[in-house]
Amino acid sequence: MNRVLLLLMAFSFASCQEIRLPYLGTASTQGETTIYPTIDSFTMLNQDSMEVSSNSLKNKIHVASFIFLSCPTICPQMIVQMKEVQEKTQSMDDVLLLSYSIDPKRDTIPALKAYANKIGAKGNKWHFLYGNQEEVMRLADKSYYAIAYPDSLAPGGFTHSGGLLLVDKDLHIRGVYDGTSKEETKRLLKDIAILKKEK
């Protein structure tokens, strides 16, 4: 068998291998089964006063971010990148966007609704979530491995990470991306395509 044929066979084999994204977080085992961390149970309201829960996210891919409307630093850049994700996934019914408000005192449901309308967020695609601040902070820390907490010394009164988090249909985190970077958003979109092909 000549070298060219061997190379062709190797390429064919490699191309048939399924590309899989890593699982984030510390895994545990039960017998021979590996258990990966998942997003904790929650129920919140979106900008249309509709419930969004961890149960409603099952069998959906979602991209999550933690923001507040009066944020003077990275949030506007994150919103630009989330808008790009919304545009590129508009025809994908199994892909949702979640923006958790970390400032529910000021980010009321009417305020979230007005902001969503202003930026062109589609209600069936992009959910701005309103909930108890402690629950949002806990969810950020324990489930999404994100930073989000009140900080009187920080611009706007909060410290938070600028990551966009990719979560699969079983609520496992599969990727973290710089929410202020166009290049990272391109990588996120490629990874969404990979997740959609996973079995």
VOBA-1610 file (N, C-alpha, C; in pm, whole numbers, padded with zeros to 5 digits, always signed):
BEGIN
Met+00086-00119+00000Met+00000+00000+00000Met+00089+00124+00000Asn+00071+00211-00098Asn+00163+00325-00109Asn+00129+00435-00008Arg+00222+00529+00004Arg+00210+00635+00105Arg+00089+00724+00080Val+00062+00754-00049Val-00051+00842-00081Val-00182+00780-00034Leu-00198+00649-00058Leu-00321+00581-00017Leu-00335+00580+00135Leu-00224+00558+00204Leu-00226+00561+00350Leu-00269+00698+00403Leu-00215+00804+00340Leu-00251+00939+00382Leu-00398+00967+00357Leu-00450+00921+00243Leu-00591+00941+00213Leu-00680+00868+00312Met-00640+00747+00350Met-00717+00670+00447Met-00715+00738+00584Ala-00599+00789+00621Ala-00586+00858+00750Ala-00672+00983+00753Phe-00672+01059+00642Phe-00753+01181+00635Phe-00901+01147+00641Ser-00940+01040+00571Ser-01079+00999+00570Ser-01124+00959+00710Phe-01039+00886+00782Phe-01072+00843+00918Phe-01086+00963+01010Ala-00991+01057+00998Ala-00992+01175+01085Ala-01116+01260+01059Ser-01154+01271+00930Ser-01268+01355+00896Ser-01399+01297+00946Cys-01399+01164+00973Cys-01520+01100+01022Cys-01533+01109+01174Gln-01426+01149+01241Gln-01431+01161+01386Gln-01513+01284+01425Glu-01602+01265+01520Glu-01686+01375+01566Glu-01605+01470+01654Ile-01609+01598+01619Ile-01545+01699+01703Ile-01637+01728+01820Arg-01583+01721+01941Arg-01663+01746+02061Arg-01598+01855+02145Leu-01682+01943+02197Leu-01633+02048+02284Leu-01610+01993+02424Pro-01518+02053+02500Pro-01494+02007+02637Pro-01610+02043+02729Tyr-01617+01974+02841Tyr-01712+02006+02947Tyr-01639+02088+03052Leu-01699+02198+03096Leu-01635+02282+03198Leu-01685+02245+03337Gly-01599+02263+03435Gly-01635+02229+03572Gly-01574+02097+03614Thr-01584+02066+03741Thr-01526+01945+03797Thr-01624+01829+03786Ala-01585+01725+03716Ala-01672+01609+03696Ala-01661+01513+03814Ser-01764+01432+03832Ser-01762+01325+03932Ser-01794+01194+03860Thr-01782+01084+03930Thr-01809+00955+03868Thr-01907+00874+03952Gln-01989+00798+03883Gln-02077+00700+03945Gln-02053+00569+03873Gly-01973+00482+03935Gly-01933+00360+03868Gly-01845+00395+03749Glu-01887+00357+03631Glu-01812+00387+03510Glu-01867+00510+03438Thr-01967+00575+03497Thr-02030+00691+03434Thr-01969+00821+03486Thr-01933+00909+03394Thr-01882+01041+03431Thr-01998+01140+03438Ile-02009+01210+03550Ile-02116+01306+03571Ile-02058+01446+03563Tyr-02107+01525+03467Tyr-02058+01662+03450Tyr-02154+01760+03518Pro-02101+01872+03571Pro-02187+01971+03637Pro-02291+02028+03540Thr-02406+02064+03595Thr-02511+02126+03515Thr-02557+02255+03583Ile-02631+02336+03508Ile-02688+02459+03563Ile-02793+02423+03668Asp-02786+02487+03784Asp-02882+02461+03891Asp-03024+02501+03850Ser-03120+02442+03919Ser-03260+02473+03893Ser-03291+02619+03926Phe-03367+02685+03840Phe-03408+02823+03864Phe-03534+02854+03785Thr-03604+02957+03827Thr-03717+03013+03752Thr-03712+03164+03766Met-03712+03235+03653Met-03711+03381+03653Met-03810+03431+03548Leu-03828+03561+03544Leu-03916+03623+03445Leu-03832+03697+03342Asn-03879+03693+03217Asn-03809+03768+03113Asn-03874+03905+03092Gln-03829+03975+02991Gln-03877+04112+02967Gln-04025+04118+02931Asp-04084+04004+02896Asp-04226+03998+02866Asp-04307+03939+02981Ser-04245+03930+03099Ser-04307+03873+03219Ser-04343+03726+03201Met-04272+03658+03111Met-04290+03515+03090Met-04185+03439+03169Glu-04224+03325+03226Glu-04129+03245+03301Glu-04026+03179+03210Val-03902+03186+03252Val-03793+03111+03189Val-03729+03031+03302Ser-03716+02902+03283Ser-03663+02817+03389Ser-03557+02723+03334Ser-03487+02659+03426Ser-03389+02559+03384Ser-03459+02446+03308Asn-03582+02414+03346Asn-03655+02309+03274Asn-03686+02350+03131Ser-03719+02478+03111Ser-03752+02523+02976Ser-03629+02532+02886Leu-03511+02527+02947Leu-03387+02533+02869Leu-03339+02395+02824Lys-03396+02291+02882Lys-03354+02157+02842Lys-03390+02133+02696Asn-03301+02065+02627Asn-03314+02040+02483Asn-03295+02166+02399Lys-03241+02272+02463Lys-03203+02394+02392Lys-03057+02425+02421Ile-02986+02475+02322Ile-02854+02534+02345Ile-02878+02678+02388His-02802+02725+02487His-02817+02868+02518His-02683+02934+02544Val-02682+03064+02516Val-02565+03149+02542Val-02606+03246+02652Ala-02531+03245+02762Ala-02566+03327+02879Ala-02466+03438+02902Ser-02516+03548+02957Ser-02430+03660+02998Ser-02490+03721+03124Phe-02406+03792+03199Phe-02450+03862+03320Phe-02420+04010+03302Ile-02526+04092+03307Ile-02515+04234+03273Ile-02597+04319+03369Phe-02587+04450+03356Phe-02685+04542+03415Phe-02696+04663+03324Leu-02816+04717+03314Leu-02846+04816+03211Leu-02769+04946+03225Ser-02733+04983+03348Ser-02660+05108+03368Ser-02509+05088+03366Cys-02465+04971+03326Cys-02322+04939+03320Cys-02248+05036+03227Pro-02146+05105+03277Pro-02075+05203+03194Pro-01949+05147+03127Thr-01922+05019+03145Thr-01795+04964+03094Thr-01817+04859+02986Ile-01817+04730+03022Ile-01813+04625+02920Ile-01950+04581+02869Cys-02057+04609+02941Cys-02189+04558+02899Cys-02230+04602+02758Pro-02212+04729+02721Pro-02250+04767+02585Pro-02176+04685+02478Gln-02050+04654+02503Gln-01974+04572+02408Gln-02029+04429+02405Met-02064+04377+02522Met-02122+04243+02529Met-02254+04236+02453Ile-02334+04341+02465Ile-02463+04345+02396Ile-02442+04343+02245Val-02341+04414+02197Val-02311+04414+02053Val-02281+04272+02006Gln-02203+04199+02083Gln-02167+04063+02044Gln-02287+03969+02056Met-02370+03989+02157Met-02490+03907+02169Met-02586+03934+02052Lys-02593+04058+02007Lys-02675+04089+01890Lys-02626+04014+01768Glu-02494+04002+01755Glu-02437+03927+01644Glu-02477+03779+01654Val-02473+03724+01774Val-02515+03585+01792Val-02663+03570+01759Gln-02746+03666+01804Gln-02888+03661+01771Gln-02909+03660+01620Glu-02839+03747+01551Glu-02856+03756+01406Glu-02816+03626+01336Lys-02703+03570+01378Lys-02650+03451+01311Lys-02726+03323+01347Thr-02802+03326+01456Thr-02875+03205+01498Thr-03026+03224+01488Gln-03070+03330+01422Gln-03212+03364+01420Gln-03299+03249+01369Ser-03248+03172+01274Ser-03326+03063+01217Ser-03314+02934+01297Met-03235+02935+01404Met-03212+02815+01485Met-03304+02818+01607Asp-03414+02745+01600Asp-03511+02747+01710Asp-03457+02683+01837Asp-03351+02604+01826Asp-03296+02535+01943Asp-03180+02612+02006Val-03162+02739+01968Val-03057+02822+02028Val-03121+02946+02088Leu-03097+02968+02217Leu-03152+03084+02288Leu-03040+03169+02346Leu-03071+03295+02374Leu-02977+03386+02441Leu-03040+03430+02573Leu-02960+03429+02679Leu-03005+03474+02811Leu-02912+03582+02862Ser-02969+03694+02902Ser-02892+03799+02969Ser-02951+03819+03108Tyr-02881+03770+03208Tyr-02925+03781+03347Tyr-02891+03920+03400Ser-02989+03993+03450Ser-02960+04121+03514Ser-02910+04097+03656Ile-02798+04160+03689Ile-02745+04149+03825Ile-02788+04269+03911Asp-02875+04353+03855Asp-02921+04474+03926Asp-03073+04484+03919Pro-03145+04389+03980Pro-03291+04389+03967Pro-03360+04510+04029Lys-03292+04578+04121Lys-03353+04696+04183Lys-03381+04803+04078Arg-03286+04822+03987Arg-03303+04923+03881Arg-03352+04860+03750Asp-03309+04738+03725Asp-03347+04671+03600Asp-03480+04599+03619Thr-03585+04676+03631Thr-03719+04619+03646Thr-03762+04555+03513Ile-03870+04480+03519Ile-03918+04417+03395Ile-03954+04522+03289Pro-04023+04631+03323Pro-04047+04734+03221Pro-03918+04793+03165Ala-03817+04810+03252Ala-03689+04863+03205Ala-03620+04765+03110Leu-03626+04636+03144Leu-03568+04534+03057Leu-03642+04528+02924Lys-03774+04541+02930Lys-03855+04539+02807Lys-03819+04656+02717Ala-03808+04775+02775Ala-03774+04894+02696Ala-03635+04879+02635Tyr-03543+04824+02711Tyr-03407+04808+02660Tyr-03404+04703+02549Ala-03474+04592+02569Ala-03478+04487+02467Ala-03535+04542+02336Asn-03640+04622+02346Asn-03699+04683+02226Asn-03600+04778+02160Lys-03530+04854+02241Lys-03436+04953+02190Lys-03326+04888+02106Ile-03276+04774+02152Ile-03163+04711+02081Ile-03207+04608+01978Gly-03337+04584+01968Gly-03386+04490+01868Gly-03378+04345+01909Ala-03387+04318+02039Ala-03386+04179+02085Ala-03519+04113+02051Lys-03512+03992+01999Lys-03632+03917+01965Lys-03678+03838+02088Gly-03804+03860+02128Gly-03853+03802+02252Gly-03851+03651+02259Asn-03864+03584+02143Asn-03863+03439+02143Asn-03721+03382+02136Lys-03624+03468+02121Lys-03485+03426+02104Lys-03397+03473+02220Trp-03411+03599+02258Trp-03320+03661+02355Trp-03399+03705+02477His-03371+03642+02589His-03443+03669+02714His-03357+03750+02810Phe-03408+03866+02851Phe-03346+03944+02957Phe-03414+03903+03087Leu-03337+03845+03178Leu-03397+03779+03294Leu-03392+03863+03421Tyr-03507+03865+03488Tyr-03525+03938+03614Tyr-03550+03837+03724Gly-03472+03847+03832Gly-03492+03756+03944Gly-03431+03813+04071Asn-03446+03739+04179Asn-03386+03777+04306Asn-03236+03791+04290Gln-03182+03902+04341Gln-03040+03929+04320Gln-02951+03819+04378Glu-02985+03772+04496Glu-02904+03666+04558Glu-02905+03540+04473Glu-03021+03508+04416Glu-03030+03389+04331Glu-02946+03406+04205Val-02952+03525+04146Val-02873+03551+04025Val-02724+03540+04055Met-02681+03599+04167Met-02540+03593+04205Met-02495+03449+04232Arg-02583+03373+04299Arg-02550+03233+04327Arg-02540+03153+04198Leu-02633+03178+04107Leu-02633+03108+03979Leu-02506+03140+03901Ala-02469+03268+03902Ala-02346+03309+03833Ala-02226+03235+03890Asp-02216+03234+04021Asp-02098+03177+04088Asp-02095+03025+04082Lys-02204+02961+04121Lys-02204+02816+04138Lys-02233+02738+04010Ser-02309+02797+03919Ser-02349+02724+03799Ser-02272+02764+03674Tyr-02255+02895+03655Tyr-02190+02943+03533Tyr-02043+02977+03554Tyr-01994+02966+03677Tyr-01854+02998+03708Tyr-01819+03140+03661Ala-01913+03230+03681Ala-01895+03370+03640Ala-01885+03458+03764Ile-01825+03574+03747Ile-01812+03671+03856Ile-01926+03772+03846Ala-01996+03795+03956Ala-02103+03895+03959Ala-02136+03926+04103Tyr-02104+04048+04147Tyr-02136+04086+04284Tyr-02135+04238+04298Pro-02212+04291+04395Pro-02212+04436+04420Pro-02074+04481+04466Asp-02032+04597+04417Asp-01900+04650+04452Asp-01909+04803+04444Ser-01911+04866+04558Ser-01928+05012+04562Ser-01813+05086+04496Leu-01699+05020+04481Leu-01583+05085+04421Leu-01575+05065+04269Ala-01659+04977+04216Ala-01655+04948+04072Ala-01745+05045+03996Pro-01713+05074+03871Pro-01800+05160+03789Pro-01942+05102+03781Gly-02039+05182+03817Gly-02177+05135+03814Gly-02221+05059+03937Gly-02126+05026+04026Gly-02162+04960+04151Gly-02157+04809+04150Phe-02107+04749+04040Phe-02098+04604+04033Phe-01967+04562+03967Thr-01915+04449+04014Thr-01806+04382+03944Thr-01864+04257+03879His-01835+04237+03752His-01884+04116+03685His-01794+04081+03568Ser-01794+03954+03534Ser-01712+03907+03422Ser-01783+03937+03291Gly-01705+03946+03186Gly-01759+03980+03054Gly-01771+03861+02962Gly-01780+03743+03020Gly-01785+03623+02937Gly-01923+03593+02881Leu-01924+03533+02763Leu-02044+03471+02708Leu-02025+03321+02729Leu-02126+03256+02784Leu-02113+03116+02823Leu-02203+03029+02737Leu-02144+02927+02678Leu-02217+02836+02590Leu-02259+02712+02669Val-02389+02685+02669Val-02445+02575+02747Val-02521+02481+02654Asp-02497+02351+02671Asp-02559+02255+02578Asp-02702+02219+02620Lys-02762+02127+02545Lys-02902+02092+02566Lys-02927+02016+02695Asp-02820+01968+02757Asp-02831+01900+02886Asp-02784+01989+03001Leu-02769+02118+02974Leu-02732+02220+03073Leu-02589+02208+03124His-02500+02153+03040His-02358+02151+03071His-02292+02272+03005Ile-02201+02338+03076Ile-02126+02448+03015Ile-02018+02389+02924Arg-02013+02435+02801Arg-01922+02378+02702Arg-01822+02478+02647Gly-01836+02607+02685Gly-01740+02706+02637Gly-01761+02840+02703Val-01651+02916+02715Val-01654+03053+02767Val-01579+03142+02670Tyr-01634+03259+02638Tyr-01580+03344+02534Tyr-01579+03489+02582Asp-01481+03563+02540Asp-01471+03705+02574Asp-01585+03780+02506Gly-01678+03832+02585Gly-01796+03897+02530Gly-01771+04033+02470Thr-01646+04077+02468Thr-01614+04207+02407Thr-01535+04190+02277Ser-01517+04066+02233Ser-01429+04037+02119Ser-01505+03981+02000Lys-01490+04044+01885Lys-01552+03993+01762Lys-01497+03856+01726Glu-01366+03837+01744Glu-01304+03709+01710Glu-01356+03598+01800Glu-01376+03629+01928Glu-01429+03529+02019Glu-01574+03495+01984Thr-01649+03592+01935Thr-01786+03566+01894Thr-01788+03474+01772Lys-01694+03491+01682Lys-01684+03400+01568Lys-01657+03258+01616Arg-01570+03245+01716Arg-01539+03113+01771Arg-01663+03054+01839Leu-01736+03138+01910Leu-01860+03094+01974Leu-01958+03039+01871Leu-01975+03110+01761Leu-02069+03066+01658Leu-02026+02934+01595Lys-01896+02916+01577Lys-01845+02788+01526Lys-01874+02676+01625Asp-01859+02707+01754Asp-01883+02604+01856Asp-02031+02571+01869Ile-02119+02669+01845Ile-02262+02640+01843Ile-02291+02539+01732Ala-02230+02558+01616Ala-02249+02464+01505Ala-02201+02325+01542Ile-02090+02317+01616Ile-02039+02187+01661Ile-02138+02122+01757Leu-02189+02200+01852Leu-02285+02146+01949Leu-02411+02093+01881Lys-02456+02163+01779Lys-02578+02121+01710Lys-02561+01986+01641Lys-02437+01949+01612Lys-02411+01821+01546Lys-02388+01707+01645Glu-02372+01741+01772Glu-02346+01637+01871Glu-02467+01545+01886Lys-02438+01419+01912Lys-02545+01320+01933Lys-02553+01283+02080
//
